């Protein structure tokens, strides 16, 4: 292809048709030094499009990194997309930073960068990698936005955030895909028909807050809202790393959304994707006629199965782009944490690659050392720059020290998704109960490594798509048994060490697999002939209340002292029992799960101390759709050693159930609570 006829780059000053006076750079020498080192964590305040006053003239300053461009111009609706109208100047040649100032330009202007490369006569129109807003797909232009208009009202939340997100704080996370949580249904309005559509950020804010608050979740996790072109990617193939998707509104609308939720005392975690990006020609790929953001070697720079490129983590400017993006969401949008997607794909050079399709590291190994360094730098920057926020790794391998400090060789994440627990438990719960006795290890094995990392227990969107079936459809048995199984599973999950995550729809037992194109099946909660869904939602709400109220479930969440088995060995009955503790022995809770449809009458259970025990929660309660086989009477311990305990009680285990017990700390019925004779007593 022959080279297009483009205007020559001016030697000095910033040239455009309306403003010829030289304009000082927006970058200081220190800015450029930090960028070159990959440590300019406020880079988004310089790169991109920023309203600016120069010599008393209002306009917009544009800056872009493109070291291999021969000529760049800003094109947009303000100049008829004319490549000759607003040329940029290569102001910082060593780093390849281009700038221009366009006077009179205002917010809302559409723009792109038209790049003529030094190589291969490559000419392309690209969006701004640092744009704060983008057009609604299928349109692709960037939009000039000032994101400083919103007046935040969430100071009270920010002050308590660090405490609310402490390792030993209860975190019950509701994972949400904003596009399919709830739609505005098709309706007839005067003179028109309003189509089924997405809710906006401002519509979602009160609706989602009310729902999450009513059912006692502590956090919302948003699947990616960083701008993306293809709905079917669910946001995981991102093109706008500094722009909230325009599907639901403007940047200020999203700030309103976050602010509203924070004022209700609810945290927000954002899925963030530094592991790969799509090949769309208008975005990051082959940006300036070279593999600028991605590795040039396809054995390192492509995920063939996903059809995406891999960021060049060895390049300081690329690491800077990503780390500044992470900090941008935490700072400018007050996001409380980032869940980093597909970390395993970053850590291993041979991830989803056959022999010969990958390049070993300098030591001959499969570890992606540059990605490891990037992740460590990312976490160090987050904790240093925005204390009180968290990072969560979706990491599916056995990579060590994911949640340990970088100074001991760890990656530095706050939490890691416990994918092993999830796979083991879902495989177990799918089994017909008659076979579960042969797979008892599935429900006990996780405690062998439960304290090797700081875990989140995830039942995420990935488990309810691609013919995997919804949570309720995974359960065996008839209608009653399916819901009983799921309640028993959730009860066990809320007792197991680790933070909790549940994908939307799982809380009320939606039958359908998740479909990103459709709203959840909310009508199920209003069906009087089938109350099971509303009853399951009530049960999840009660679990969340107990989780937040009872210190035993979180106070020692990352400490082995917070858990001990009562009996992990009763495979014949498919029963497990364990205790959760805080530093105060009076807080101890006992969990007993019966994963068969057979009631266990007169079941003897070891207890950690003598006294009177009562039922705190029973998943078989008729309130939740169970059979009503409850332990309504208090249970007084006997001095009978059982299951490594010096005392024991006798109780009834309902079918397919989880029961939670607690020891009374005061006298009941004029009968004083006794104490364990093995426990030293205070003297007067």
GIJOUR-V984573 format. One record per residue. RES is the residue in three letters. SS is DSSP state (A for helix, B for strand, O for the rest). PHI is phi in degrees with one decimal (none if undefined). Layout:
BEGIN
<<RES	SS	PHI> <RES	SS	PHI>>
END
This chain:
BEGIN
<<UNK	O	none> <UNK	O	-79.6> <UNK	O	-69.6> <UNK	O	-71.0> <UNK	O	-83.0> <UNK	O	-124.9> <UNK	O	-60.6> <UNK	O	-74.5> <UNK	O	-68.6> <UNK	O	-63.1> <UNK	O	-72.2> <UNK	O	-151.6> <UNK	O	74.6> <UNK	O	-110.6> <UNK	O	-103.8> <UNK	B	-153.3> <UNK	O	-73.2> <UNK	O	-119.6> <UNK	O	-151.5> <UNK	O	-111.8> <UNK	O	-71.1> <UNK	O	-59.9> <UNK	O	-117.8> <UNK	O	-62.9> <UNK	O	-64.3> <UNK	O	-77.8> <UNK	O	-96.3> <UNK	O	-88.2> <UNK	A	-62.3> <UNK	A	-68.2> <UNK	A	-56.0> <UNK	A	-68.0> <UNK	A	-62.5> <UNK	A	-63.0> <UNK	A	-61.1> <UNK	A	-63.4> <UNK	A	-84.9> <UNK	O	78.4> <UNK	O	-128.8> <UNK	O	-92.1> <UNK	O	-80.4> <UNK	O	-112.7> <UNK	A	-59.8> <UNK	A	-65.0> <UNK	A	-80.6> <UNK	O	-114.3> <UNK	O	-70.9> <UNK	B	92.5> <UNK	B	-110.1> <UNK	B	-134.7> <UNK	B	-56.0> <UNK	B	-153.4> <UNK	B	-108.7> <UNK	B	-124.7> <UNK	O	52.9> <UNK	O	80.2> <UNK	B	-107.3> <UNK	B	-81.8> <UNK	B	-176.0> <UNK	B	-129.1> <UNK	B	-94.2> <UNK	B	-116.2> <UNK	B	-143.6> <UNK	B	-146.4> <UNK	B	-95.8> <UNK	O	-156.1> <UNK	O	-66.2> <UNK	O	-108.8> <UNK	B	-86.0> <UNK	B	-90.6> <UNK	B	-146.3> <UNK	B	-134.0> <UNK	B	-133.0> <UNK	B	-92.9> <UNK	B	-116.0> <UNK	B	-175.6> <UNK	O	-68.5> <UNK	O	-83.0> <UNK	O	-130.4> <UNK	O	66.3> <UNK	O	58.2> <UNK	O	-89.5> <UNK	O	-67.4> <UNK	O	-94.1> <UNK	O	-77.8> <UNK	B	-134.8> <UNK	B	-75.0> <UNK	O	-99.5> <UNK	B	-113.3> <UNK	B	-76.2> <UNK	B	-83.8> <UNK	B	-135.1> <UNK	O	-63.6> <UNK	O	-60.4> <UNK	O	-97.5> <UNK	O	77.4> <UNK	B	-100.0> <UNK	B	-108.8> <UNK	B	-142.2> <UNK	B	-160.9> <UNK	B	-122.4> <UNK	B	-112.5> <UNK	B	-70.5> <UNK	O	81.2> <UNK	O	-76.6> <UNK	O	-128.5> <UNK	O	-56.1> <UNK	O	94.7> <UNK	O	-66.2> <UNK	B	-90.9> <UNK	B	-155.2> <UNK	B	-145.8> <UNK	B	-104.9> <UNK	B	-95.2> <UNK	B	-111.6> <UNK	B	-110.9> <UNK	B	-79.1> <UNK	O	-73.3> <UNK	O	-122.2> <UNK	O	60.6> <UNK	O	51.6> <UNK	O	-79.1> <UNK	B	-126.8> <UNK	B	-153.5> <UNK	B	-103.5> <UNK	B	-117.9> <UNK	O	-72.7> <UNK	O	-80.9> <UNK	O	-58.4> <UNK	O	-105.1> <UNK	O	-63.2> <UNK	O	-86.3> <UNK	B	-155.7> <UNK	B	-135.5> <UNK	O	-67.1> <UNK	O	-70.6> <UNK	O	-57.2> <UNK	O	-85.7> <UNK	O	-71.1> <UNK	O	-132.2> <UNK	O	-71.6> <UNK	B	-80.8> <UNK	B	-128.8> <UNK	O	-71.8> <UNK	O	-138.5> <UNK	O	-102.2> <UNK	O	-97.4> <UNK	O	-101.1> <UNK	O	-76.2> <UNK	O	-66.9> <UNK	O	-100.2> <UNK	O	-71.4> <UNK	O	-123.8> <UNK	O	-106.4> <UNK	A	-58.1> <UNK	A	-61.9> <UNK	A	-64.7> <UNK	A	-60.9> <UNK	A	-67.4> <UNK	A	-101.3> <UNK	A	-59.6> <UNK	A	-58.5> <UNK	A	-69.6> <UNK	A	-70.2> <UNK	O	-115.2> <UNK	O	-63.3> <UNK	O	-57.0> <UNK	O	-106.9> <UNK	O	-102.7> <UNK	O	-69.7> <UNK	O	-132.2> <UNK	B	-114.7> <UNK	B	-104.5> <UNK	B	-103.6> <UNK	B	-83.5> <UNK	B	-133.5> <UNK	O	-105.0> <UNK	A	-60.6> <UNK	A	-71.3> <UNK	A	-129.1> <UNK	A	-64.3> <UNK	O	-153.1> <UNK	B	-99.5> <UNK	B	-84.8> <UNK	O	-69.2> <UNK	O	-59.3> <UNK	B	-151.5> <UNK	B	-92.7> <UNK	B	-118.9> <UNK	O	-51.9> <UNK	O	82.4> <UNK	B	-163.4> <UNK	B	-119.1> <UNK	B	-85.3> <UNK	O	-73.8> <UNK	O	-55.8> <UNK	B	-148.0> <UNK	B	-63.8> <UNK	O	-76.9> <UNK	O	-84.4> <UNK	A	-55.0> <UNK	A	-74.6> <UNK	A	-79.3> <UNK	A	-67.7> <UNK	A	-53.1> <UNK	A	-71.6> <UNK	A	-67.0> <UNK	A	-69.8> <UNK	A	-62.0> <UNK	A	-60.5> <UNK	A	-67.9> <UNK	A	-65.3> <UNK	A	-65.8> <UNK	A	-63.5> <UNK	O	-111.9> <UNK	O	65.1> <UNK	O	-77.8> <UNK	O	-93.3> <UNK	B	-139.4> <UNK	B	-113.3> <UNK	B	-110.0> <UNK	B	-94.6> <UNK	O	-60.1> <UNK	O	-50.7> <UNK	O	-114.4> <UNK	B	-64.5> <UNK	B	-51.6> <UNK	B	-147.1> <UNK	O	-84.0> <UNK	O	-113.6> <UNK	A	-56.6> <UNK	A	-69.3> <UNK	A	-84.5> <UNK	O	62.8> <UNK	O	98.8> <UNK	O	-85.2> <UNK	O	-119.2> <UNK	B	-94.6> <UNK	B	-116.4> <UNK	B	-120.1> <UNK	B	-78.8> <UNK	B	-129.7> <UNK	B	-127.6> <UNK	B	-68.1> <UNK	O	-57.5> <UNK	O	-77.4> <UNK	O	-57.5> <UNK	O	-116.7> <UNK	O	140.2> <UNK	O	-94.3> <UNK	A	-55.3> <UNK	A	-65.7> <UNK	A	-62.6> <UNK	A	-69.0> <UNK	A	-61.7> <UNK	A	-60.4> <UNK	A	-57.7> <UNK	A	-63.8> <UNK	A	-59.5> <UNK	A	-60.5> <UNK	A	-67.1> <UNK	A	-62.0> <UNK	A	-65.1> <UNK	O	-89.2> <UNK	O	81.1> <UNK	O	-116.2> <UNK	B	-87.1> <UNK	B	-130.2> <UNK	B	-108.7> <UNK	B	-113.8> <UNK	B	-69.1> <UNK	B	-133.2> <UNK	O	-123.4> <UNK	O	-94.8> <UNK	O	-86.0> <UNK	O	-170.1> <UNK	B	-149.3> <UNK	B	-73.3> <UNK	O	-89.5> <UNK	O	-47.9> <UNK	O	-65.2> <UNK	O	-88.5> <UNK	O	-111.2> <UNK	O	-77.9> <UNK	O	-65.4> <UNK	O	47.1> <UNK	O	-62.8> <UNK	O	-116.8> <UNK	O	87.9> <UNK	O	-137.1> <UNK	O	-78.5> <UNK	O	-80.9> <UNK	O	-92.1> <UNK	B	-111.1> <UNK	O	-64.6> <UNK	O	-71.3> <UNK	O	-80.0> <UNK	A	-60.8> <UNK	A	-70.0> <UNK	A	-116.3> <UNK	A	-102.7> <UNK	B	-133.8> <UNK	B	-107.5> <UNK	O	-62.3> <UNK	O	-68.1> <UNK	O	-97.9> <UNK	O	67.1> <UNK	B	-130.6> <UNK	B	-99.7> <UNK	O	-105.8> <UNK	B	-59.8> <UNK	O	-83.8> <UNK	O	-70.7> <UNK	O	-81.8> <UNK	O	-97.1> <UNK	A	-61.6> <UNK	A	-66.0> <UNK	A	-72.6> <UNK	A	-59.4> <UNK	A	-62.9> <UNK	A	-55.4> <UNK	A	-75.1> <UNK	A	-65.2> <UNK	A	-63.7> <UNK	A	-62.8> <UNK	A	-57.7> <UNK	A	-67.6> <UNK	A	-56.9> <UNK	A	-68.3> <UNK	A	-71.5> <UNK	A	-83.6> <UNK	A	-79.4> <UNK	O	-117.4> <UNK	O	57.9> <UNK	O	-62.4> <UNK	O	-92.5> <UNK	B	-171.8> <UNK	B	-118.7> <UNK	B	-98.2> <UNK	B	-87.1> <UNK	O	-79.8> <UNK	O	53.4> <UNK	A	-62.9> <UNK	A	-59.8> <UNK	A	-67.1> <UNK	A	-85.4> <UNK	A	-79.5> <UNK	B	-119.3> <UNK	O	-66.6> <UNK	O	-100.0> <UNK	O	-61.8> <UNK	O	55.3> <UNK	O	-125.1> <UNK	O	-82.6> <UNK	O	-57.6> <UNK	O	90.0> <UNK	O	-101.9> <UNK	O	-143.4> <UNK	O	-113.3> <UNK	O	-63.5> <UNK	O	-76.1> <UNK	O	-62.5> <UNK	O	-100.7> <UNK	O	86.9> <UNK	O	-97.4> <UNK	O	-96.4> <UNK	B	-74.6> <UNK	O	-88.1> <UNK	A	-64.4> <UNK	A	-67.7> <UNK	A	-68.5> <UNK	A	-60.1> <UNK	A	-60.8> <UNK	A	-59.6> <UNK	A	-63.0> <UNK	A	-64.0> <UNK	A	-64.4> <UNK	A	-59.0> <UNK	A	-67.6> <UNK	A	-61.5> <UNK	A	-66.6> <UNK	A	-61.4> <UNK	A	-70.5> <UNK	A	-78.2> <UNK	A	-90.5> <UNK	O	-134.2> <UNK	O	-60.7> <UNK	O	97.8> <UNK	O	-89.2> <UNK	B	-131.6> <UNK	B	-128.1> <UNK	B	-128.6> <UNK	B	-96.4> <UNK	O	-87.6> <UNK	O	-130.2> <UNK	O	-101.8> <UNK	O	-105.8> <UNK	O	-99.5> <UNK	O	-54.6> <UNK	O	-80.8> <UNK	O	61.2> <UNK	O	-61.3> <UNK	O	-108.6> <UNK	O	-107.8> <UNK	O	-59.5> <UNK	A	-67.6> <UNK	A	-72.1> <UNK	A	-109.1> <UNK	O	96.1> <UNK	O	-79.5> <UNK	O	-83.6> <UNK	O	92.1> <UNK	O	-70.8> <UNK	O	-76.1> <UNK	B	-137.1> <UNK	B	-133.2> <UNK	B	-66.9> <UNK	O	-90.5> <UNK	A	-70.7> <UNK	A	-63.8> <UNK	A	-57.1> <UNK	A	-61.2> <UNK	A	-63.8> <UNK	A	-60.7> <UNK	A	-71.4> <UNK	A	-68.0> <UNK	A	-63.4> <UNK	A	-65.5> <UNK	A	-68.3> <UNK	A	-73.0> <UNK	O	-69.3> <UNK	O	-61.1> <UNK	A	-53.1> <UNK	A	-65.3> <UNK	A	-97.7> <UNK	A	-65.8> <UNK	A	-60.9> <UNK	A	-88.3> <UNK	A	-128.5> <UNK	O	-60.6> <UNK	A	-61.0> <UNK	A	-60.3> <UNK	A	-97.8> <UNK	A	-111.9> <UNK	A	-63.1> <UNK	A	-59.3> <UNK	A	-75.0> <UNK	A	-71.5> <UNK	O	-131.2> <UNK	O	-58.6> <UNK	O	-109.8> <UNK	O	-74.8> <UNK	O	-141.7> <UNK	O	-92.8> <UNK	B	-101.7> <UNK	B	-110.3> <UNK	B	-90.0> <UNK	B	-104.1> <UNK	B	-116.2> <UNK	O	-100.5> <UNK	A	-60.1> <UNK	A	-62.8> <UNK	A	-91.2> <UNK	A	-129.4> <UNK	O	-136.4> <UNK	O	56.0> <UNK	O	66.9> <UNK	O	-79.3> <UNK	O	85.8> <UNK	O	-68.3> <UNK	A	-58.4> <UNK	A	-70.6> <UNK	A	-73.0> <UNK	A	-69.7> <UNK	O	-76.2> <UNK	O	-81.6> <UNK	O	97.6> <UNK	O	-78.5> <UNK	A	-56.6> <UNK	A	-61.8> <UNK	A	-66.9> <UNK	A	-59.3> <UNK	A	-70.6> <UNK	A	-64.8> <UNK	A	-58.8> <UNK	A	-68.3> <UNK	A	-63.4> <UNK	A	-61.7> <UNK	A	-63.6> <UNK	A	-61.6> <UNK	A	-60.9> <UNK	A	-62.6> <UNK	A	-61.7> <UNK	A	-69.3> <UNK	A	-86.1> <UNK	O	-71.2> <UNK	O	-55.5> <UNK	O	120.7> <UNK	B	-69.8> <UNK	B	-111.1> <UNK	B	-136.1> <UNK	B	-133.5> <UNK	B	-76.8> <UNK	O	-52.0> <UNK	O	95.9> <UNK	O	-69.6> <UNK	O	-74.0> <UNK	O	-123.2> <UNK	O	72.0> <UNK	O	-62.7> <UNK	O	-73.5> <UNK	O	-74.9> <UNK	O	-61.0> <UNK	O	-65.2> <UNK	O	-126.4> <UNK	O	-63.8> <UNK	O	-87.9> <UNK	O	-125.4> <UNK	O	-70.6> <UNK	O	-59.8> <UNK	O	-84.4> <UNK	A	-64.6> <UNK	A	-61.9> <UNK	A	-63.0> <UNK	A	-76.0> <UNK	A	-108.9> <UNK	O	-88.8> <UNK	O	-65.9> <UNK	O	-79.2> <UNK	O	-139.0> <UNK	O	-80.7> <UNK	A	-57.7> <UNK	A	-68.6> <UNK	A	-64.8> <UNK	A	-68.5> <UNK	A	-64.5> <UNK	A	-61.1> <UNK	A	-61.5> <UNK	A	-64.5> <UNK	A	-61.8> <UNK	A	-61.0> <UNK	A	-65.9> <UNK	A	-59.9> <UNK	A	-63.7> <UNK	A	-64.7> <UNK	A	-64.0> <UNK	A	-57.2> <UNK	A	-81.0> <UNK	A	-87.0> <UNK	O	-99.9> <UNK	A	-59.2> <UNK	A	-61.0> <UNK	A	-88.0> <UNK	O	-147.2> <UNK	O	-61.4> <UNK	O	-123.4> <UNK	O	-63.7> <UNK	O	-109.6> <UNK	O	-125.4> <UNK	A	-55.9> <UNK	A	-67.2> <UNK	A	-86.5> <UNK	B	-143.3> <UNK	B	-155.0> <UNK	B	-70.7> <UNK	B	-91.2> <UNK	B	-151.2> <UNK	O	-93.2> <UNK	O	-105.3> <UNK	O	-80.9> <UNK	O	-70.1> <UNK	O	-58.4> <UNK	O	-100.0> <UNK	O	52.2> <UNK	B	-117.4> <UNK	B	-125.4> <UNK	B	-145.8> <UNK	B	-154.5> <UNK	B	-122.2> <UNK	B	-113.7> <UNK	O	-132.4> <UNK	O	-111.1> <UNK	O	-71.2> <UNK	O	-97.7> <UNK	A	-59.3> <UNK	A	-68.2> <UNK	A	-85.7> <UNK	O	-57.9> <UNK	B	-117.0> <UNK	B	-110.1> <UNK	B	-114.5> <UNK	B	-131.5> <UNK	B	-115.3> <UNK	B	-112.4> <UNK	O	-96.7> <UNK	O	-124.5> <UNK	O	-82.2> <UNK	O	-99.5> <UNK	O	-65.1> <UNK	B	-114.4> <UNK	B	-85.0> <UNK	B	52.6> <UNK	B	-83.6> <UNK	B	-87.1> <UNK	B	-130.3> <UNK	B	-68.4> <UNK	B	-126.7> <UNK	O	-73.4> <UNK	O	-153.9> <UNK	O	-69.9> <UNK	O	147.3> <UNK	B	-109.8> <UNK	B	-112.7> <UNK	B	-136.3> <UNK	B	-85.6> <UNK	B	-85.0> <UNK	B	-155.9> <UNK	B	-138.9> <UNK	O	-68.2> <UNK	O	-90.8> <UNK	O	-59.9> <UNK	A	-61.1> <UNK	A	-57.2> <UNK	A	-101.3> <UNK	O	97.0> <UNK	O	-83.8> <UNK	O	-85.0> <UNK	O	87.5> <UNK	O	-84.4> <UNK	O	-111.5> <UNK	O	-102.1> <UNK	O	-77.7> <UNK	O	-94.3> <UNK	O	-61.2> <UNK	B	-114.9> <UNK	B	-90.5> <UNK	O	-70.0> <UNK	B	-108.7> <UNK	O	-77.3> <UNK	O	-111.3> <UNK	O	-64.9> <UNK	B	-156.1> <UNK	O	50.9> <UNK	O	68.1> <UNK	B	-109.8> <UNK	O	-79.7> <UNK	B	-129.2> <UNK	B	-154.7> <UNK	B	-129.4> <UNK	B	-119.2> <UNK	B	-145.1> <UNK	B	-104.7> <UNK	B	-101.4> <UNK	O	-67.8> <UNK	O	-71.0> <UNK	O	42.4> <UNK	B	-147.4> <UNK	B	-123.5> <UNK	B	-116.8> <UNK	B	-115.3> <UNK	B	-116.4> <UNK	B	-142.7> <UNK	B	-87.7> <UNK	O	-69.8> <UNK	O	-107.9> <UNK	O	-132.9> <UNK	O	-75.0> <UNK	B	-127.5> <UNK	O	59.5> <UNK	O	64.0> <UNK	B	-105.4> <UNK	O	-67.8> <UNK	O	-72.1> <UNK	O	-88.1> <UNK	O	-121.2> <UNK	O	-67.1> <UNK	O	-63.2> <UNK	O	-79.8> <UNK	O	-90.3> <UNK	O	-59.6> <UNK	O	-105.2> <UNK	O	-67.6> <UNK	O	-107.0> <UNK	O	-76.0>>
END
